[in-house]
Amino acid sequence: MDDRACAPFLTGAGGFLQFWLNGIAGIRLREHGLQLTPHLPEGIDNLCIHGLQIGGKTCDVSIDAGGTVAVCGKVKLAQDGGNWTIST
């Protein structure tokens, strides 16, 4: 290997994705679909996740600072208190 090259740090990249998807967006895989319990920290006005795939369908998810979730795509969105569910 060239001394100037570096190998990809895949576990670091995975941790970065988990921080945003599972931590900030609060995405959890449930039997009935994806559950979102978002927790955007102060200073972050919104979070957009493009190309999220569930049940063979692709959607875009937008979360605002108040915890409101919006989706674009042929999926169903339901709210139960502070939890949101995306299903097909």
Z-matrix of the N, CA and C atoms (Angstrom, degrees):
N
C 1 1.445
C 2 1.527 1 108.32
N 3 1.296 2 116.62 1 140.74
C 4 1.451 3 122.71 2 177.74
C 5 1.536 4 109.64 3 -64.43
N 6 1.320 5 117.80 4 137.53
C 7 1.461 6 121.61 5 -179.06
C 8 1.527 7 112.54 6 -62.18
N 9 1.323 8 117.27 7 -23.86
C 10 1.471 9 120.27 8 -178.83
C 11 1.521 10 112.44 9 -87.08
N 12 1.306 11 117.52 10 -15.63
C 13 1.462 12 120.79 11 -178.55
C 14 1.519 13 109.92 12 -85.62
N 15 1.289 14 115.60 13 154.94
C 16 1.461 15 119.36 14 174.93
C 17 1.522 16 108.67 15 -130.89
N 18 1.293 17 114.77 16 146.17
C 19 1.461 18 120.31 17 179.16
C 20 1.530 19 108.85 18 -76.88
N 21 1.328 20 116.90 19 148.39
C 22 1.462 21 118.89 20 177.83
C 23 1.530 22 110.66 21 -63.49
N 24 1.297 23 115.17 22 138.69
C 25 1.463 24 121.92 23 179.19
C 26 1.528 25 107.47 24 -97.24
N 27 1.340 26 115.86 25 79.70
C 28 1.463 27 121.40 26 -171.06
C 29 1.521 28 113.17 27 -66.03
N 30 1.325 29 118.11 28 -37.05
C 31 1.469 30 118.63 29 179.51
C 32 1.528 31 110.22 30 -66.80
N 33 1.320 32 117.08 31 -32.97
C 34 1.465 33 120.06 32 175.77
C 35 1.514 34 111.42 33 -66.21
N 36 1.338 35 116.71 34 -42.12
C 37 1.466 36 121.13 35 177.79
C 38 1.525 37 110.25 36 -63.99
N 39 1.330 38 116.65 37 -39.94
C 40 1.467 39 120.66 38 178.14
C 41 1.515 40 111.72 39 -63.86
N 42 1.326 41 116.50 40 -40.65
C 43 1.464 42 120.64 41 178.09
C 44 1.523 43 111.70 42 -64.43
N 45 1.330 44 116.33 43 -38.47
C 46 1.460 45 121.38 44 177.62
C 47 1.532 46 110.33 45 -61.84
N 48 1.340 47 116.69 46 -46.15
C 49 1.470 48 120.58 47 178.94
C 50 1.528 49 111.12 48 -64.45
N 51 1.325 50 117.25 49 -41.88
C 52 1.465 51 120.41 50 179.27
C 53 1.524 52 111.42 51 -62.68
N 54 1.328 53 117.04 52 -37.63
C 55 1.461 54 120.82 53 177.95
C 56 1.525 55 110.61 54 -57.04
N 57 1.341 56 117.05 55 -48.73
C 58 1.464 57 120.89 56 -177.13
C 59 1.517 58 112.53 57 -75.15
N 60 1.349 59 117.52 58 -46.45
C 61 1.467 60 120.29 59 -174.27
C 62 1.526 61 112.82 60 -76.97
N 63 1.321 62 117.74 61 -49.83
C 64 1.461 63 120.79 62 -176.37
C 65 1.521 64 112.45 63 -88.27
N 66 1.329 65 117.57 64 -31.37
C 67 1.457 66 120.46 65 -178.86
C 68 1.513 67 112.53 66 -84.87
N 69 1.319 68 117.59 67 -70.47
C 70 1.467 69 122.39 68 -175.29
C 71 1.535 70 111.68 69 -67.86
N 72 1.335 71 118.01 70 -49.61
C 73 1.469 72 120.77 71 179.81
C 74 1.525 73 111.71 72 -76.28
N 75 1.324 74 117.56 73 -21.32
C 76 1.467 75 121.15 74 178.49
C 77 1.511 76 113.77 75 68.00
N 78 1.329 77 117.56 76 32.39
C 79 1.470 78 120.90 77 -178.04
C 80 1.522 79 110.47 78 -77.43
N 81 1.327 80 115.46 79 128.55
C 82 1.461 81 122.75 80 176.04
C 83 1.527 82 108.17 81 -132.15
N 84 1.322 83 116.14 82 137.57
C 85 1.465 84 120.95 83 176.82
C 86 1.521 85 108.22 84 -81.72
N 87 1.302 86 116.45 85 123.19
C 88 1.465 87 123.15 86 178.50
C 89 1.523 88 109.21 87 -122.92
N 90 1.308 89 115.79 88 165.25
C 91 1.466 90 120.90 89 -178.21
C 92 1.527 91 111.73 90 -59.16
N 93 1.321 92 118.27 91 -35.50
C 94 1.463 93 123.16 92 -176.45
C 95 1.528 94 113.78 93 -92.33
N 96 1.331 95 118.19 94 -0.76
C 97 1.463 96 121.37 95 179.16
C 98 1.516 97 111.11 96 145.95
N 99 1.318 98 116.04 97 -155.51
C 100 1.460 99 121.29 98 177.24
C 101 1.517 100 109.20 99 -97.16
N 102 1.313 101 116.58 100 128.88
C 103 1.461 102 121.21 101 175.55
C 104 1.515 103 108.67 102 -100.37
N 105 1.322 104 116.39 103 133.90
C 106 1.457 105 121.91 104 177.29
C 107 1.514 106 109.09 105 -118.42
N 108 1.308 107 116.08 106 128.28
C 109 1.458 108 123.20 107 172.15
C 110 1.528 109 105.95 108 -128.82
N 111 1.333 110 116.51 109 81.14
C 112 1.464 111 119.63 110 -171.51
C 113 1.530 112 113.55 111 -71.45
N 114 1.322 113 114.72 112 146.55
C 115 1.461 114 123.21 113 177.11
C 116 1.528 115 107.97 114 -139.17
N 117 1.331 116 116.71 115 79.09
C 118 1.462 117 119.41 116 179.10
C 119 1.523 118 109.53 117 -77.19
N 120 1.323 119 117.00 118 126.77
C 121 1.461 120 119.60 119 179.91
C 122 1.530 121 111.72 120 -70.83
N 123 1.313 122 115.66 121 159.48
C 124 1.461 123 121.07 122 177.95
C 125 1.526 124 109.43 123 -55.37
N 126 1.308 125 115.53 124 136.69
C 127 1.461 126 120.64 125 -179.86
C 128 1.515 127 113.87 126 97.34
N 129 1.326 128 117.87 127 -13.95
C 130 1.467 129 121.46 128 175.25
C 131 1.520 130 107.04 129 -105.71
N 132 1.348 131 116.41 130 114.34
C 133 1.455 132 121.29 131 -175.77
C 134 1.517 133 113.81 132 -81.33
N 135 1.338 134 117.02 133 -31.59
C 136 1.462 135 119.91 134 179.47
C 137 1.522 136 109.55 135 -160.52
N 138 1.310 137 113.84 136 162.35
C 139 1.463 138 122.32 137 177.75
C 140 1.516 139 107.03 138 -135.74
N 141 1.320 140 116.87 139 128.15
C 142 1.464 141 122.01 140 177.90
C 143 1.521 142 108.88 141 -117.51
N 144 1.317 143 115.71 142 131.21
C 145 1.462 144 122.16 143 176.99
C 146 1.527 145 106.36 144 -117.26
N 147 1.317 146 116.04 145 114.17
C 148 1.466 147 121.14 146 -177.37
C 149 1.524 148 110.13 147 -99.87
N 150 1.325 149 115.77 148 137.89
C 151 1.460 150 120.85 149 174.28
C 152 1.514 151 114.83 150 77.53
N 153 1.329 152 117.78 151 27.92
C 154 1.465 153 121.20 152 177.02
C 155 1.527 154 108.33 153 -70.85
N 156 1.323 155 116.96 154 128.05
C 157 1.461 156 120.35 155 -177.48
C 158 1.524 157 110.48 156 -108.32
N 159 1.331 158 114.37 157 133.40
C 160 1.462 159 121.41 158 177.94
C 161 1.527 160 108.37 159 -146.38
N 162 1.299 161 116.48 160 128.11
C 163 1.456 162 121.48 161 177.17
C 164 1.512 163 114.17 162 54.93
N 165 1.322 164 117.61 163 37.35
C 166 1.451 165 121.16 164 179.30
C 167 1.517 166 114.28 165 79.19
N 168 1.321 167 117.99 166 4.04
C 169 1.461 168 122.03 167 178.79
C 170 1.523 169 109.41 168 -117.26
N 171 1.323 170 115.25 169 151.62
C 172 1.455 171 121.45 170 -179.32
C 173 1.515 172 109.46 171 -113.68
N 174 1.332 173 115.83 172 138.34
C 175 1.460 174 120.00 173 178.37
C 176 1.524 175 109.98 174 -143.07
N 177 1.312 176 115.07 175 162.95
C 178 1.449 177 122.74 176 172.46
C 179 1.526 178 107.39 177 -109.24
N 180 1.318 179 116.97 178 137.38
C 181 1.459 180 122.12 179 -177.71
C 182 1.520 181 108.62 180 -118.35
N 183 1.321 182 116.48 181 134.81
C 184 1.455 183 122.63 182 176.36
C 185 1.522 184 108.50 183 -124.43
N 186 1.330 185 116.14 184 130.31
C 187 1.462 186 122.40 185 179.91
C 188 1.522 187 107.25 186 -122.72
N 189 1.354 188 117.10 187 129.21
C 190 1.459 189 118.39 188 178.42
C 191 1.524 190 110.30 189 -100.14
N 192 1.332 191 115.79 190 174.32
C 193 1.468 192 121.59 191 -174.79
C 194 1.529 193 112.67 192 -61.61
N 195 1.326 194 117.55 193 -25.10
C 196 1.463 195 121.23 194 178.51
C 197 1.517 196 113.31 195 -82.75
N 198 1.341 197 117.42 196 -1.78
C 199 1.459 198 121.07 197 179.96
C 200 1.508 199 114.58 198 90.02
N 201 1.343 200 116.97 199 8.13
C 202 1.459 201 120.58 200 178.43
C 203 1.524 202 109.25 201 -78.89
N 204 1.325 203 115.85 202 134.83
C 205 1.463 204 122.35 203 -178.39
C 206 1.524 205 108.92 204 -111.98
N 207 1.322 206 116.68 205 137.23
C 208 1.463 207 122.99 206 173.98
C 209 1.520 208 107.79 207 -130.72
N 210 1.319 209 117.45 208 144.28
C 211 1.463 210 121.36 209 178.08
C 212 1.521 211 110.13 210 -127.80
N 213 1.317 212 115.61 211 148.88
C 214 1.460 213 123.27 212 171.21
C 215 1.521 214 106.10 213 -119.75
N 216 1.287 215 117.28 214 126.47
C 217 1.457 216 121.85 215 -178.65
C 218 1.518 217 109.17 216 139.92
N 219 1.313 218 116.16 217 172.95
C 220 1.460 219 121.11 218 -176.82
C 221 1.525 220 110.64 219 -89.88
N 222 1.326 221 115.60 220 62.74
C 223 1.455 222 122.98 221 177.37
C 224 1.521 223 108.01 222 -129.76
N 225 1.335 224 116.24 223 166.82
C 226 1.461 225 121.58 224 179.13
C 227 1.525 226 108.65 225 -102.18
N 228 1.317 227 116.20 226 142.88
C 229 1.459 228 122.23 227 178.13
C 230 1.516 229 108.39 228 -125.70
N 231 1.321 230 116.89 229 128.38
C 232 1.466 231 121.83 230 178.73
C 233 1.521 232 108.86 231 -133.97
N 234 1.340 233 116.16 232 149.40
C 235 1.460 234 121.30 233 178.86
C 236 1.514 235 110.28 234 -118.81
N 237 1.325 236 115.74 235 138.87
C 238 1.460 237 123.07 236 175.38
C 239 1.528 238 106.73 237 -137.80
N 240 1.331 239 115.77 238 94.44
C 241 1.469 240 119.05 239 -175.22
C 242 1.513 241 110.47 240 67.17
N 243 1.324 242 117.20 241 -126.75
C 244 1.460 243 121.51 242 178.77
C 245 1.511 244 113.30 243 -89.17
N 246 1.336 245 116.74 244 1.45
C 247 1.469 246 121.03 245 -179.67
C 248 1.531 247 109.98 246 -101.29
N 249 1.312 248 114.41 247 142.38
C 250 1.465 249 121.97 248 175.63
C 251 1.534 250 106.89 249 -120.16
N 252 1.322 251 116.44 250 145.31
C 253 1.459 252 121.07 251 177.71
C 254 1.519 253 109.70 252 -124.78
N 255 1.327 254 115.08 253 129.93
C 256 1.463 255 121.66 254 173.72
C 257 1.521 256 107.02 255 -108.65
N 258 1.320 257 116.77 256 124.86
C 259 1.465 258 121.30 257 -179.51
C 260 1.523 259 109.33 258 -139.79
N 261 1.338 260 115.23 259 169.63
C 262 1.467 261 119.42 260 179.82
C 263 1.503 262 111.18 261 -101.66
